[in-house]
Amino acid sequence: MARPKSKVELLEAAEQNYQALLTLINTMTDVQQNGIFPFEDRDRNIRDVLVHLHEWHNMMKQWYQVGMGGEKPIMPRKGYSWKTISELNHAIWLDYQDTDLQTAKALLERSHHEMICLIDRHSNEELFTKKYYQWTNTTSLGSYLVSATSSHYDWALKKLKKYKKQLS
């Protein structure tokens, strides 16, 4: 699917990729859903992938709240830069190691819904006009939301498809 360039495309892609992710997970047995990936990766299981998505939703929500409040959000997170994303992602991984799969699913469901509501409250112009909001710097709000939803779900789908393929 091409990168969304409108509100309608973004809502459609986010929902379609999210549902595809859930459908893929639901084709697996409970044992498979809780299994360890047989390949080297930061994320070792489905739970890790889901909480990763959830936490990036949380960061997006925080950037949005700070930015819409007239301040400049710290991106990606205090203590990290875009150059240290791998360290941030590892910290996220560590933060959720005591989370079970069912909780991870519920967290992602909630934060996905929050992202859809956030997208839905904006016009196409507000979402996809570069520099419409000062806090988004040289890009658009929609670009951040594509990265936090549809594109990130696509990344997760690829990882889980690889896992499922290796189960066979």
N, C-alpha and C positions, 0 to 999 in steps of 0.2 A: 504494500500500500504506500502511496506517495505521502510525503510529509504534508500534514494538513495546512491549508492556507486560508481557511475561513472558520468561523465559529461552528457552522454546521459540520464541516469536515472534521474538526477537532472533536466535537462531541461524539460523532459517529465512530471515529477511529479509536478514541479512548474507550468507549463502551464496547466496541467490537473486540478490541484486543484484550480488554479485561475479561469479557465473557469467554473468549477463546482460552485464556489462561485458566479460568475456573473449569471449563469443560475438559481441558487436557488433564488437569489434576484429578478431576472426578472419574476419569477413565482408568485411574490406577487404584489398586487395592490399598487398604489402610497400611499394610506392611510396606508397599512401594512408596506411598506418600511420606512415610516416616523413615525411609531408607537413606543411606549415605550415598552420595554420588560416587561412581566408580572412576572418576577422573579428577585430576588435580585442579583445584579452584579455591578461591576465597570462600565462596558459598558452598557448603558441604551437603546441603539438603534443601528440600522445598521450603521449609520454614525460613531458612536463611534468605532465600530469594524474596519471599513475601514480606518479611520485616524490612528488608532493604528498600523495597518499593514504598512501604508504609513510611519509613523514616524520611525518605526523600519527599514524600507528600508533606510531611510535617515541616520540613525545612522550607518548602515552597510556600506553605501557609504562613510561616513566620516571616519570610521575606515580604510577602504580600501585605501582611498586617502592618509591618514596620514601614514599608514603602508607601502604602496608601495613607498612613498616618503622617506623611510628610517628612519622614526621616530616611536616611540611607541605610538599608539593611546590610548586615555583615554577611557576605557570601563567600563560600558556601556555609561556613559556620565558624563561630569564634574559635581561634586557634588554628584554623586551616585556611589554605588558599586553594585556588583552582589547580595549582601545581602539586598540591598535596592531597588530591582526591583519593588516592589509594590508601593513604593513612587514615583519612576520614572514613572511608568505607570499611576499613578494618575495625575502627573504633565502633562503628555502628554494629558490625558483626559481633563484637565482644559484648556490647550492651544488651543484646537480645539472646544470649546463649541459654538463659533460663526460661525462655518463652516456648510454650508448646505449640504444635502446629495449629490446633483449633483456635488458640488465642491469636496466632499470627493471621489466620484467615479472617477473624473478626476485626482485627486492627486494620487490615488492608481494606476490608469491605467499608468500614467507617471512613477511612481517609480517602478512598476512591470516591465515595459519595460526596465528601467535602470538596474534592477537586472538581467534580461535575457541577456542583452548585456554584462554585466560584466561577467557572467558565460561563455558566448559564446566566449569571447576573451582569455580564458585560456584552456590549455590542461588538459586532464584527470590527468596527473601526477601533474601538478601545483595545481589542485583543491583538489586532494584526498591523496596526500602524506603528512603525519603529519610532522610538522616543516619545510615544504618546504620554507615557508616565516617566517622569524624570528618573525615578529609581531604577528603571530597566536599562539605563545607560543607552547604548546605541542599538539595542534590539527592541523586541516587542514583548508585551506580557504574554501573548499567545505562544511565542517561541519558548519561554520558560515552561509554560503549561504543556506544550507538546512534549518537551523533554521529560517532564515529571509524570506524564501519563502515557500516551500512545507509544511514543518511542521507547520508553522504559519498559512498558509491557511487552513490546516486541523483543527487546533484549531478554526478558524473563522467559518468554515463550521459546526462544531459540535454545536457551539453557535447559529448560525442562524437556523439550523435544529430544535434545541430545541425551539426557538422562533416560528418558523412556526408550529410546532406540537401543541404548546399551543394556536395558533390562531384558531385551529379547534374546 
